[in-house]
Amino acid sequence: MYLRRYGWLAPVAWEKMPTEPAITSTFDRERLTLPEILEGGETSRTFKWKHRHLQTTVSTKTTEQPKIREDLLPALQRFQQANSIPATGRLDSETLSFLNSPRCGVPDHLLGLTAREEDEKEDGNIATNEEEEINTNVLQAAERKRTKRAILGHRSGGQVVFGRRPLRWRLIGEGYSSQLSIGEQRQVLKLAFRMWSEVAPVEFQEDLVSPPAFVDIKLGFGTGRHLGCVRTFDGFGHEFAHAWRLGDVHFDDDENFSLPNSPRGINLLKVAVHEIGHVLGLQHVMTRNSVMQPRYLPHNGAFELDAVDRKHVQHMYGICNSPFDTIFDWVRSERQPDGRPVIFFNTYIFRNSWYWMYENRKGRPRHGDPLPISAGWPGLPISQIDGFAHVWMGSQDCTYFFKGAYYWRYDNSRDQVYSVDPEGVTYPRLIPEEFPGVPYPIDTVYFDHEDRHLYFFKENNVTAFDIYKRRPVFGHPIPLVSLFLPVRPGDHPFGGLDAAYYSYSLGSLFLLKNSQVWQVVPSRQHPAGTVTPHRDLLPGRSVSDTWKDVCDVHISMLNMA
């Protein structure tokens, strides 16, 4: 019955479930789904339990709503309360709607394994009954030979999580769906894995060639008794998939799975993201917008991981806090239909060969990032950009990118690098051709709107460059520590910066090095009448405290076309 099967009476030892009897007849199917929470007896009316794949008529004693067994009332009320249904303890229409919704087959309340059982499970030493041994296929046998050291990492909150990076996955050959092409299935699964990589430091790689024992996560479609699994799918309309922590994912191919852009059927992407969450160690939550909600709730348009999902997976696997190559606000002007020019900006982060657009209002990158630099910034070097500068004053409006000994000018209106700019200058050019006297190659650069100087950073020094005179300011270069004074003694990057970034959103300059960031105190924040130097550095903190979820994905996941 529902309350027992999904852990509302008592937590279920999902990882140690015995082999479930195969459904071979209509009687078996009814026996497995009959609502045992009703009291039996003769009646003058009938109550219909409307499962999607059957309709069972159950007798009750009165013409009122059916009575519930007294010992099951607390469990039913807990279920109702968790799903924001009035906790009446009655099988009203709203409760029945929830009970009959398509859902994940993993119980809502799980009984965890002990530490010893975790280790035995990974070694394949947990005792199994004879039927399970008979139905174990070749892939499961290979799984048992996998060593713990190859897959397990640390324990988080008492649970074992994956330790190896990247994690290898495969849609197994005997588990293809009959409804979608193999290419469509693999593409949806790739996107599902990627969505978790975008919010936590867990990378996934599709592996089509390694022996099965070296594949961490295997996925497949099946019906009824399937893929040697101890669980049996129930046909169309109720349980659509199930998964095991640190294990495999199975989809019920009797369901009408569809592609993400289809208005019909069950969105395979959403189901796959949910089940991969279980593999990573996440349990069900009753938050409606969470992808780990056990019921299937259709989404209009694209969906993304909820804040609850991000919090839970980051609690287990940590947060993304890797260095940036550069970060900048790309400012540009566009004319509206009425002819008015409107100036706006977006924040971009470059690392290695990919980039993120950071949505400051949401406090995270755009859904679907990162993307290859070559795809979004035509004509730039494809990786490891050193710096960005936007010289914007009066009639001058020039955007520059720097790498090594060279720089490129970017055409904001056409969104591409200039090969020849309006003045007839060709690109790329050597840095000293436009910025004579600046030591190069540089670490990073930024343009100061207050004094209208470009500041070039190299190792422990900084050079202020006068745009009008086209030469360094007298006395430069100077030590970085003499221009930016730490508020807390010794808390300073000292040199070798990754990026210097003025944020229009935050109204401040930031210096970044490795996974740390130091904020420069804005001049407007100094109390009137004080003699505090203009460029004070606040204490350093983690990059992820300011720019969250800037996560890498495996290179094989960058091209989602």
DAURZI-V754477 format. One record per residue. N is the residue number from 1. RES is the residue in one letter. PHI is phi in whole degrees, -180 to 180 (NA if undefined). NEAR is the number of other C-alpha atoms within 10 Angstrom. Layout:
BEGIN
n | res | phi | near
N | RES | PHI | NEAR
N | RES | PHI | NEAR
END
This chain:
BEGIN
n | res | phi | near
1 | M | NA | 12
2 | Y | -59 | 18
3 | L | -63 | 19
4 | R | -76 | 16
5 | R | -61 | 18
6 | Y | -105 | 20
7 | G | 85 | 20
8 | W | -84 | 21
9 | L | -83 | 19
10 | A | -159 | 14
11 | P | -55 | 16
12 | V | -100 | 20
13 | A | -81 | 15
14 | W | -59 | 19
15 | E | -72 | 17
16 | K | -122 | 16
17 | M | -64 | 11
18 | P | -74 | 14
19 | T | -64 | 18
20 | E | -86 | 14
21 | P | -59 | 13
22 | A | -70 | 16
23 | I | -86 | 18
24 | T | -114 | 10
25 | S | -153 | 9
26 | T | -62 | 9
27 | F | -61 | 9
28 | D | -61 | 13
29 | R | -64 | 16
30 | E | -68 | 16
31 | R | -65 | 13
32 | L | -75 | 15
33 | T | -113 | 17
34 | L | -60 | 19
35 | P | -75 | 15
36 | E | -71 | 17
37 | I | -78 | 20
38 | L | -88 | 18
39 | E | -81 | 15
40 | G | -90 | 15
41 | G | 142 | 10
42 | E | -77 | 11
43 | T | -155 | 13
44 | S | -93 | 9
45 | R | -144 | 13
46 | T | -120 | 17
47 | F | -120 | 16
48 | K | -98 | 11
49 | W | -94 | 18
50 | K | -96 | 14
51 | H | -77 | 19
52 | R | -68 | 13
53 | H | -107 | 15
54 | L | -164 | 15
55 | Q | -137 | 12
56 | T | -105 | 16
57 | T | -93 | 12
58 | V | -120 | 20
59 | S | -79 | 18
60 | T | -134 | 20
61 | K | -85 | 16
62 | T | -132 | 14
63 | T | -86 | 11
64 | E | -85 | 9
65 | Q | -60 | 13
66 | P | -60 | 20
67 | K | -81 | 17
68 | I | -107 | 17
69 | R | -55 | 13
70 | E | -58 | 12
71 | D | -72 | 10
72 | L | -102 | 17
73 | L | -57 | 18
74 | P | -58 | 14
75 | A | -66 | 18
76 | L | -65 | 23
77 | Q | -67 | 18
78 | R | -63 | 16
79 | F | -62 | 23
80 | Q | -64 | 21
81 | Q | -64 | 15
82 | A | -64 | 14
83 | N | -101 | 17
84 | S | 59 | 12
85 | I | -104 | 15
86 | P | -52 | 14
87 | A | -79 | 17
88 | T | -85 | 13
89 | G | 75 | 21
90 | R | -112 | 18
91 | L | -87 | 19
92 | D | -79 | 13
93 | S | -64 | 9
94 | E | -67 | 12
95 | T | -64 | 19
96 | L | -62 | 14
97 | S | -61 | 13
98 | F | -68 | 15
99 | L | -64 | 20
100 | N | -97 | 18
101 | S | -70 | 17
102 | P | -57 | 22
103 | R | -154 | 20
104 | C | -74 | 24
105 | G | -81 | 23
106 | V | -74 | 22
107 | P | -59 | 22
108 | D | -80 | 20
109 | H | -129 | 19
110 | L | -111 | 18
111 | L | -99 | 14
112 | G | -71 | 16
113 | L | -80 | 18
114 | T | -72 | 11
115 | A | -59 | 13
116 | R | -66 | 8
117 | E | -66 | 16
118 | E | -59 | 17
119 | D | -66 | 17
120 | E | -66 | 16
121 | K | -60 | 17
122 | E | -71 | 20
123 | D | -81 | 15
124 | G | 81 | 19
125 | N | -101 | 11
126 | I | -69 | 12
127 | A | -63 | 11
128 | T | -127 | 13
129 | N | -79 | 9
130 | E | -63 | 9
131 | E | -66 | 13
132 | E | -65 | 16
133 | E | -62 | 14
134 | I | -65 | 9
135 | N | -92 | 16
136 | T | -75 | 14
137 | N | -90 | 13
138 | V | -62 | 12
139 | L | -65 | 16
140 | Q | -68 | 18
141 | A | -63 | 14
142 | A | -65 | 15
143 | E | -59 | 21
144 | R | -69 | 16
145 | K | -84 | 13
146 | R | -67 | 18
147 | T | -83 | 15
148 | K | -63 | 16
149 | R | -63 | 10
150 | A | -75 | 13
151 | I | -126 | 19
152 | L | -86 | 16
153 | G | -119 | 15
154 | H | -81 | 13
155 | R | -95 | 14
156 | S | -120 | 13
157 | G | 61 | 9
158 | G | 87 | 12
159 | Q | -109 | 16
160 | V | -83 | 21
161 | V | -122 | 20
162 | F | -61 | 22
163 | G | -111 | 17
164 | R | -80 | 15
165 | R | -134 | 14
166 | P | -77 | 16
167 | L | -87 | 20
168 | R | -96 | 18
169 | W | -134 | 22
170 | R | -156 | 22
171 | L | -84 | 22
172 | I | -72 | 16
173 | G | -62 | 12
174 | E | -83 | 10
175 | G | -121 | 18
176 | Y | -74 | 19
177 | S | -78 | 20
178 | S | -89 | 11
179 | Q | -102 | 14
180 | L | -124 | 14
181 | S | -68 | 11
182 | I | -60 | 13
183 | G | -61 | 9
184 | E | -65 | 13
185 | Q | -62 | 19
186 | R | -64 | 17
187 | Q | -66 | 16
188 | V | -65 | 21
189 | L | -65 | 24
190 | K | -60 | 23
191 | L | -66 | 18
192 | A | -64 | 21
193 | F | -63 | 24
194 | R | -61 | 25
195 | M | -60 | 19
196 | W | -74 | 25
197 | S | -64 | 21
198 | E | -73 | 24
199 | V | -126 | 27
200 | A | -150 | 25
201 | P | -76 | 22
202 | V | -129 | 27
203 | E | -105 | 21
204 | F | -124 | 22
205 | Q | -135 | 21
206 | E | -70 | 20
207 | D | -124 | 18
208 | L | -104 | 14
209 | V | -122 | 9
210 | S | -68 | 10
211 | P | -58 | 10
212 | P | -53 | 21
213 | A | -64 | 16
214 | F | -98 | 19
215 | V | -96 | 22
216 | D | -77 | 23
217 | I | -130 | 25
218 | K | -111 | 20
219 | L | -125 | 23
220 | G | -164 | 22
221 | F | -107 | 21
222 | G | -165 | 21
223 | T | -132 | 19
224 | G | 53 | 17
225 | R | -76 | 18
226 | H | -136 | 20
227 | L | 49 | 23
228 | G | 69 | 17
229 | C | -79 | 19
230 | V | -77 | 19
231 | R | -100 | 19
232 | T | -116 | 21
233 | F | -72 | 25
234 | D | -102 | 22
235 | G | 87 | 18
236 | F | -63 | 17
237 | G | 110 | 18
238 | H | -129 | 22
239 | E | -80 | 24
240 | F | -102 | 26
241 | A | -172 | 24
242 | H | -153 | 24
243 | A | -153 | 24
244 | W | -124 | 19
245 | R | -60 | 22
246 | L | 58 | 19
247 | G | -136 | 18
248 | D | -113 | 22
249 | V | -127 | 21
250 | H | -123 | 25
251 | F | -115 | 28
252 | D | -80 | 25
253 | D | -76 | 23
254 | D | -78 | 20
255 | E | -78 | 21
256 | N | -91 | 16
257 | F | -74 | 21
258 | S | -135 | 19
259 | L | -76 | 18
260 | P | -58 | 18
261 | N | -92 | 11
262 | S | -92 | 11
263 | P | -81 | 13
264 | R | -112 | 12
265 | G | 71 | 13
266 | I | -100 | 21
267 | N | -66 | 21
268 | L | -62 | 21
269 | L | -62 | 24
270 | K | -64 | 24
271 | V | -64 | 24
272 | A | -65 | 25
273 | V | -60 | 24
274 | H | -60 | 27
275 | E | -68 | 31
276 | I | -64 | 26
277 | G | -57 | 24
278 | H | -63 | 22
279 | V | -59 | 21
280 | L | -73 | 22
281 | G | 116 | 21
282 | L | -81 | 17
283 | Q | -105 | 20
284 | H | -69 | 20
285 | V | -129 | 18
286 | M | -94 | 17
287 | T | -66 | 16
288 | R | -59 | 14
289 | N | -84 | 17
290 | S | -74 | 19
291 | V | -70 | 26
292 | M | -90 | 27
293 | Q | -62 | 20
294 | P | -66 | 26
295 | R | -81 | 21
296 | Y | -85 | 20
297 | L | -117 | 17
298 | P | -59 | 13
299 | H | -114 | 13
300 | N | -89 | 8
301 | G | 84 | 9
302 | A | -72 | 9
303 | F | -128 | 14
304 | E | -144 | 15
305 | L | -69 | 20
306 | D | -74 | 14
307 | A | -58 | 11
308 | V | -65 | 15
309 | D | -63 | 23
310 | R | -62 | 17
311 | K | -61 | 15
312 | H | -68 | 16
313 | V | -70 | 20
314 | Q | -72 | 18
315 | H | -63 | 13
316 | M | -87 | 21
317 | Y | -114 | 20
318 | G | 93 | 15
319 | I | -112 | 21
320 | C | -86 | 22
321 | N | -145 | 21
322 | S | -90 | 18
323 | P | -65 | 21
324 | F | -102 | 23
325 | D | -76 | 24
326 | T | -161 | 26
327 | I | -143 | 27
328 | F | -159 | 23
329 | D | -101 | 21
330 | W | -90 | 16
331 | V | -100 | 16
332 | R | -153 | 17
333 | S | -115 | 13
334 | E | -132 | 13
335 | R | -86 | 10
336 | Q | -82 | 9
337 | P | -55 | 7
338 | D | -86 | 6
339 | G | 93 | 8
340 | R | -74 | 10
341 | P | -79 | 12
342 | V | -122 | 10
343 | I | -99 | 10
344 | F | -145 | 11
345 | F | -144 | 13
346 | N | -132 | 15
347 | T | -94 | 18
348 | Y | -125 | 16
349 | I | -125 | 19
350 | F | -110 | 25
351 | R | -148 | 22
352 | N | 54 | 16
353 | S | -107 | 18
354 | W | -135 | 22
355 | Y | -140 | 27
356 | W | -125 | 25
357 | M | -97 | 22
358 | Y | -95 | 23
359 | E | -92 | 15
360 | N | -61 | 16
361 | R | -67 | 7
362 | K | -92 | 9
363 | G | 69 | 12
364 | R | -167 | 17
365 | P | -68 | 24
366 | R | -60 | 15
367 | H | -60 | 17
368 | G | 100 | 15
369 | D | -89 | 20
370 | P | -87 | 24
371 | L | -128 | 19
372 | P | -66 | 20
373 | I | -57 | 22
374 | S | -63 | 15
375 | A | -84 | 13
376 | G | -104 | 14
377 | W | -133 | 15
378 | P | -59 | 14
379 | G | 96 | 19
380 | L | -78 | 22
381 | P | -55 | 16
382 | I | -80 | 15
383 | S | -159 | 17
384 | Q | 52 | 18
385 | I | -73 | 25
386 | D | -81 | 24
387 | G | -164 | 27
388 | F | -138 | 26
389 | A | -145 | 25
390 | H | -116 | 23
391 | V | -87 | 19
392 | W | -134 | 15
393 | M | -158 | 10
394 | G | 56 | 6
395 | S | -88 | 6
396 | Q | -89 | 9
397 | D | -146 | 12
398 | C | -126 | 14
399 | T | -111 | 19
400 | Y | -125 | 16
401 | F | -120 | 22
402 | F | -126 | 26
403 | K | -153 | 23
404 | G | 61 | 15
405 | A | -90 | 14
406 | Y | -120 | 17
407 | Y | -140 | 24
408 | W | -127 | 23
409 | R | -100 | 26
410 | Y | -107 | 23
411 | D | -90 | 17
412 | N | -65 | 17
413 | S | -69 | 9
414 | R | -101 | 8
415 | D | 55 | 13
416 | Q | -163 | 15
417 | V | -70 | 21
418 | Y | -71 | 20
419 | S | -87 | 15
420 | V | -138 | 12
421 | D | -85 | 13
422 | P | -59 | 8
423 | E | -88 | 6
424 | G | 86 | 8
425 | V | -85 | 12
426 | T | -94 | 13
427 | Y | -134 | 17
428 | P | -76 | 20
429 | R | -130 | 15
430 | L | -70 | 18
431 | I | -55 | 21
432 | P | -68 | 14
433 | E | -68 | 10
434 | E | -110 | 13
435 | F | -129 | 18
436 | P | -63 | 13
437 | G | 90 | 17
438 | V | -87 | 22
439 | P | -62 | 17
440 | Y | -145 | 17
441 | P | -67 | 17
442 | I | -91 | 22
443 | D | -84 | 25
444 | T | -166 | 29
445 | V | -158 | 28
446 | Y | -151 | 22
447 | F | -104 | 22
448 | D | -93 | 18
449 | H | -76 | 13
450 | E | -81 | 6
451 | D | -100 | 9
452 | R | 59 | 16
453 | H | -116 | 19
454 | L | -87 | 22
455 | Y | -114 | 22
456 | F | -101 | 26
457 | F | -111 | 30
458 | K | -146 | 22
459 | E | 54 | 14
460 | N | -93 | 16
461 | N | -119 | 19
462 | V | -135 | 25
463 | T | -121 | 25
464 | A | -85 | 25
465 | F | -114 | 24
466 | D | -82 | 17
467 | I | -63 | 16
468 | Y | -70 | 8
469 | K | -87 | 8
470 | R | 55 | 12
471 | R | -159 | 17
472 | P | -64 | 21
473 | V | -63 | 17
474 | F | -54 | 10
475 | G | 90 | 8
476 | H | -96 | 15
477 | P | -76 | 21
478 | I | -130 | 14
479 | P | -63 | 17
480 | L | -59 | 20
481 | V | -71 | 17
482 | S | -86 | 12
483 | L | -95 | 15
484 | F | -116 | 20
485 | L | -97 | 20
486 | P | -73 | 21
487 | V | -67 | 16
488 | R | -106 | 12
489 | P | -51 | 9
490 | G | 86 | 11
491 | D | -91 | 15
492 | H | -156 | 22
493 | P | -73 | 21
494 | F | 68 | 17
495 | G | 169 | 17
496 | G | 64 | 18
497 | L | -67 | 23
498 | D | -87 | 25
499 | A | -157 | 26
500 | A | -125 | 28
501 | Y | -137 | 24
502 | Y | -94 | 22
503 | S | -98 | 14
504 | Y | -69 | 15
505 | S | -68 | 12
506 | L | -98 | 9
507 | G | 64 | 11
508 | S | -157 | 14
509 | L | -95 | 19
510 | F | -127 | 20
511 | L | -110 | 21
512 | L | -120 | 26
513 | K | -149 | 22
514 | N | 53 | 17
515 | S | -105 | 16
516 | Q | -115 | 21
517 | V | -137 | 26
518 | W | -119 | 23
519 | Q | -94 | 20
520 | V | -86 | 21
521 | V | -65 | 21
522 | P | -62 | 14
523 | S | -60 | 13
524 | R | -72 | 9
525 | Q | -89 | 8
526 | H | -77 | 14
527 | P | -59 | 9
528 | A | -60 | 8
529 | G | 87 | 6
530 | T | -84 | 7
531 | V | -111 | 8
532 | T | -64 | 14
533 | P | -56 | 13
534 | H | -64 | 16
535 | R | -108 | 18
536 | D | -83 | 20
537 | L | -103 | 26
538 | L | -73 | 19
539 | P | -56 | 17
540 | G | -69 | 20
541 | R | -148 | 15
542 | S | -69 | 17
543 | V | -55 | 21
544 | S | -68 | 17
545 | D | -69 | 12
546 | T | -103 | 12
547 | W | -122 | 17
548 | K | -90 | 18
549 | D | 62 | 23
550 | V | -88 | 31
551 | C | -108 | 21
552 | D | -77 | 26
553 | V | -122 | 26
554 | H | -62 | 16
555 | I | -58 | 13
556 | S | -70 | 12
557 | M | -98 | 21
558 | L | -69 | 18
559 | N | -94 | 10
560 | M | -103 | 12
561 | A | -71 | 5
END
